[in-house]
């Protein structure tokens, strides 16, 4: 009991928001994709992920790697294979329908006209093949055909499949209240369990129904019978009322849905509970899993330094952080995700001592800081000032035999250096870079760059960092 109370007390309000937000996202994906092939494939991938985690826990290295590769490949296949279905689901008319609306199935299709047209075909022994789409796109499965766009009526359906019509030998596709396509070619089923008296129309209906969620109505030309194909099932239709009920159910407006929504509400409530439980499990495995310790060395970042002062020395430029967290979080931790910052806004001229605390450390959510080494940092600051110093040429080597350096002048002979006083106090002269005497054989001048030993010093404004050396060379007296 104490363990449970301690665990509940350790949960932050951010954790609750994290679980609820991701649960709602998962629930919205269920609402948008339920009943589609994408949803079934996603459910399969979720099961693979669970098995992969079990394989990792059991130490099955090859199995976990194989499942991880399958999951990555399956995610890419979903985007490629089901792109039309995903696009049709996500093409919401407004943001509300995508984020918190429930898809309302409205029946705009004139079911009575379809039923009357089908039985008119059956009475006259006219073969017919009518496709009523579900949620999934059919463009990848129906080949050829002619775009139609005619309003549905009994006379329209009969005229389409009349033997003298050039487009009678194919499927008619219905969308809302229109026949949008005629003479479409459907994929044939390869099943060997279909009755012998089923012809090409029945095999075409089975082929499309097996691959999509469409409902296909078949009117037999020889027997005048009506059969409906959906999924892997053929349903004989004995009268117009049975056909009407099948169409109402397929289009989402069956009698049960009109008279009450309690079953659907129970389904949605159950789905919401499952989403919360799944996200809670994922959160617990990531944030509260097996405790793992690690240490990380990160550079110190100095912030809010007075622009009129500069850092002259520090006791350390890096700190070692001892961290703990779940193995999943520790395993995915990258150095750039952790930062150590030191605020110098209250620093004064001279030495400063700062105690490091968790406020100075930025960590990814879910990780805990156990210790900081060193616990304090010494930082010395100084106000830079300008000091004028003489310039001297740094000669090396010797002149050629018989020559002597008679004189040398430097222009300018003094330059200004800017830096902290403790550095400038130890400098009395600025030297040029080394100048070889061995290459000089006559009087002249040269340009020499100035040499600075400290990166904390810089030349004053207006100083180029170089001087002109004028020199006179004569013959050595014998």
N, C-alpha and C positions, 0 to 999 in steps of 0.2 A: 504493500500500500504506500509506504514511504517512497519507494522507487517511482511509482506512478505519479505521486504528487510532485516529486522532484523533477520528473520529466515534463509534466505539464507546466511547471513553473519556469522551465528553461525555454519554453516556446515564446518567441517575441511576436508582437503584433504584425511585424513585417513578414514573419513566417506564415501567419494565417492568411494575409493578403496574397502571398506568393502561391499558397495551395489553392485558394479559392479562385484566383485569376486564371491559373493554368487549368483548373478543373472546368471553368466556364468555357475556356477556349476549346478544350477537348469535347465538351458537351455540344458546342456550336458546330464542330466538325461532324459530330454524330448526326445532328439535326440536318445539316446540309447534304451529307453524303449517304444517309441511310437508304437502303434499298438499291444501291448502285454497285457495280462491279468494283469501283474504287474502294468502297467501304469494306467489302469482303477481302480484298487484297491487303488493305491496311490492317485488318484484324489478323490476317496471317502473318504479316510482318511483326505485329506486336507479340504474337506467340513466339516467333523466332527470337525476338529480343529477350523474352523471358527465359527461353531455353539457353540463349547465349550467356545470360547472367548466371544461370545455374551451372553452366559449363565452366565459367570463370571461377565460381565458388568451389567447384570440385577439383580445380586444377587441370581441366582438360584443355591443354593449350591449343592443339591443332583444331579441335572441334570449335572452340571459341573463336579462333581466327577465321575458320571457314564460315561460320554463321555470321560473323561481322562483315565479311566480304559479300555474302549473299544479301544481307540487309542493305548494304550500300548499293549493290547492283539493282535490287528490287526498287529502291527509292527512285533511281534514275529511270527504270523501266516504267514505273507508274506515270511519271511526267510525260514520257514519250508516247506510250501506248494509249493512255487514257486522257490525252490532252483535250480532246473535244468534250468529253464528259466533265472534266474539271472546269473547263471554260463555261459550259452551260450552267453549272451549279453556281459559279462565282460571278456570273453576269447578273448581279442583282440590280433592280431598278433604282434602289436607293441604299444608303448606308444602314438604315434601320433594319431592312430585310436581311442584311448580311450579318449584323452584329447581335440583334436580339429579336428579330421577327421570326415567326413560325410560318413555313411555307403553307399557304392555303390552297388546297386543291379545288379549283372551281371547274365545273363541267360546262364548257362552252360548246362542246361537240354535240350536235343534234342527234342524240342516240336513237330517238324514234325513227328519224329518217334513215339511219344506217340499218336498223332492224327491218324496216319496211323494204328497203332496197335489197337486202340480202335475201329475204324470203320471196321477193318478186323474181330474183335470179333463180332461186331454187325451184319455184313453181314452173318456170319456163325452161328448166334444165340448161341454164346458161352458167358456164363455169366462171368462178370469180376468186380473186385473191386480194384481200384487203388487209393492210397493215395499220394498226393503231399503236403509235409509239408510246413508250413509257418515259422514264427520265433520261435514258441514255441516247446519245446521238447515233443515228443510223447511216450516216453518209459513208462510213468506211465499209459497210456491209451490203449496201444496195448499189448495184452497178447499172449504168445506162439510164434509160427512162427519159421521159419528157416532163418538164415543169408545167404544171397545169394551172392551179390557182382558182379552180371553180368552187362555188358554194355547194355544200353537200345537200343533196335531195335524193329521193327515191329515183326520180327520172335520170338524174346525173349518173348514179351508180349503174343503172341498167344500161344506159347509153355507152358508158365506158367499156363494159364487158360484152356488148352486143357483137355477135360474130362478124358483122360487116365493118366494125370499127378497126382502123389500123393499129390501135393501141390496146386492143382487148387481150392480147397474149402477154401478160405480165402482171405485176402487182400495182395496186393503187395505194398510195400512202396518204393517210388522213392526219391532219394537224389542226386542232381546234375545230373550226367550222368549215374547213376547206379541204378539198382534195388537192394536195400540193404537188403530187407527182404520179404519173401513170407509166405503164409499160416498164416498170422497174424489174431488174433481174436479181433474184434473191439467191443466196448461197444454198446449195443442195446438201441435205443431210446424208451422212454415210451410214446411218443406223441400219442394222439388218433385222431389227425386231418389228419393223412396220408391217402392217398387213399387206398382202400381195395386191389387193385391189386399190391401194393408194397409188396415185399417179404422181406426175412431176410437180403438180401444184402442192400436194401434201408434203413431198420431200423438201420443196422450197420453203414452205411454211415452217417445217421442223428445223431446217437449217438456220433460219433467222431467229426463231424462238430460242434455240439452244445457245446462240451467241449473244443475245441481247435480252432486255426485259420487255420487248414489244409483244403485243397480242396480235395474232394473225388469224383472220377468218378465212376459211376455205369453203367454197361452194362447189360440190362435185357436179360436173357436167353430165356424167353417165347416170348417177343415182339421184341427183337432186338433193343430196344430204348436206347439212351444214356441220362443220367441225371447227373447233377453235384450238389453236396451238399456243401454248405458253410454257416457257421453260422446256422441260423434256416431256410434257404431258399433252396428249390429245384429248379433248373433251367433246364428245358428240352433243349436239344441241338439238333437242327434240321439238321445241316451240319457240315462238318469238319472245315469250316472257323469260325463258331461261337465257336467251342471248342478251336480252336487255339487262338482266341481273349481272351477267359476266362483264358486260361493258361498264356498268355502273361501278362494279368493284374494281376493275382495272383502272378506271379514271379517278378513283379516290372518292367516290360519292355513293357508296353502297348504303343500303337501308340502315345498317347498324351505325354507320357514321353520322347519319342524319338524326337518329333517335337518341344518341348519347355519345359522349366522348370519354366515358370513364375508362374503358380499356386503353385508349391512347394516352390518357393522363397517367395511368399506372405504368405504362411503358416508358414514358418520358421521366417520371419520377424515379423509376428503377435505373434508367440510364444515367440520370444525374447523380444518384448515390454511387453507382459504379465508377463514374468519372472522379468523384471526390475521393473514393477509396484508392483508385489507381494513382492519382496524383499525390495522395498522402503517403502511399508506399514508395513512390519514386523520390519524394522529398525526404522521407526518413532514410532511405538507402544512401542518398547523397549527403544530406546534412548531418544525420545522426548515425551514420554507419560506424564501422570499426575504427576506433581512435588510432590515428597515425601521427607520429612526431617527425618534424624535419627542421632543419636550420638553413637559413638563407642569408647571404651577404649582399647588401644593397648599398648603393652610394647615397651619401647625404646630399640633399638639395637645400641650399640656403635661400630663404625667401625674405622679401621686404627689407632688404638692406638699405640703409641710408645712402643715397647716391653720392653724398659728400664724403663718405668713408669707404675704405676698402679693406678686405680681409688680408691680414698680414701673415697669420699662422693659425693652424687648427691642430688639435691633439689627434684627431682621426678624421679621415674623409669617407669612411665606410662604417656601417654598423652591422652586426650579426644578429638576426632575429630568430628566435626559437618559437616555432609555430606548431599548432596541433589542429586536427580536424579529421573528417572522414577520409578513408583511403581514396575515394573517388575524387574528392576535392584536392587532396595533396598531390595525387597523380597527375591532375590536369593543371597544376599551378605552374605559371611562367614567371620568370624574374621581372618582366616589365609590368606585371600586375601589382607588384608590391613597391611601395614608395616610402621613403623616410624623409620628412621635411622638417626644417628647423627655422623658426620664425625669428628674424633678427631685428624686428621693428623696435624692440626695447633695448637693443644692445648699445653700449656706450663706448666712447673712445678708450682703447686700452684692452686689457684682458677681460673676458666674460666667461662665466660658467653656466652651462645650460643642462638641466636634468631632463633626460629623455623619458617620455611616458607614452602610453597608447595613443594619445592625441597627436603625437608626431608621426604615427605610422598609418598608412592607408593599406588595407587588406581587402581581398575579395570577400563577398558575403559567405558566412559559414566557417571561416577560419578564425582561430583564437590565438592571441599573442601571449606567450608564456613568460618570455624574458628578452631583454635587450642588452647586448654587450657592445661597447661599454655603456654603463647607465648614465654617464654624463660626458659632455663634450666641452672642451675649452676652445674658445674662439677669440683671437686678438684682432681688433680693428684699429685703424689709424686714419687720421685725416690727411690726405695727400697735400703736399705743398711743392712749390717750384724752387729749385736751387740752381744757380748759375755755376758752372764748373769749367775749368780750362780743358782744352783739347790737346792731346799729345799724340804724335805719330808713333806707331809701334813698329820700329825698324827691325828687320831681321837679316842675317847674312852679312856679306861684305861686298864692297864695291870691287869692280874689276881692278886688277893690279895697275898701279900707277895713278889711280884716281882717288880724290878725297872729297867728302861732302863739306862744302864750305858754309852753306847756310840753308835753312828751311823755315818757311813760314806757313801757318795754317790759317785759312779763311773759311768760316769765322773761327776765331781762336778761343771763343767761349760759347757754350751752348746751355740751354735750360733743360733740366730733367724734372719730371713730375713723379712723385711717389711718396710712400710713407717715410716719416722722419727717421725711423729706426734703420731704414735701409740707406737713406741718403747721408746719414751721419758718418757712415763707414766708407763713403766714396769721396775722394779729393780730386780725382782726375778722370776724365773720360778718354779712353784710348780708341784709336782707329783700329780697323782690322789690320792684320800683319801686312807690311809692305816689304817686298824683296828688294834688297839693295843690289843684288847681283845682276838684275836686268837693266840697271840704270847706267848709262855711259855718257850722258850729256845733260846739261841743265835743261829744266823744263817744269812741267806741272802735271799733276795727276789727281784724280778724284778717288777718295777713300771713304768707305762706309765706316760709321761709328759702331763700336761693339758694346752691347749691353749684356752684363752677366746675369741679370735678374729679369724674369718675366713680369715682375711686379712693378717695374719702372718703365716709363715711356717718355718720349721726347715732348717737350713743351710745344704748344701751338706755334706754327711758323718755322719750326726746325725740320729740315729735310732728312736728317739722319745721316748726312754725309758732308764732307768738307773737301776743299781744294787745297792741295799741298803744292806750294811753289818751292823749288829747290835749285841750288846752284852747285855744280860739280866742277872742280878744277883738277889740274895735274898736281900730283904729289911732288913737293920739292925734293930734289936729289941731294 
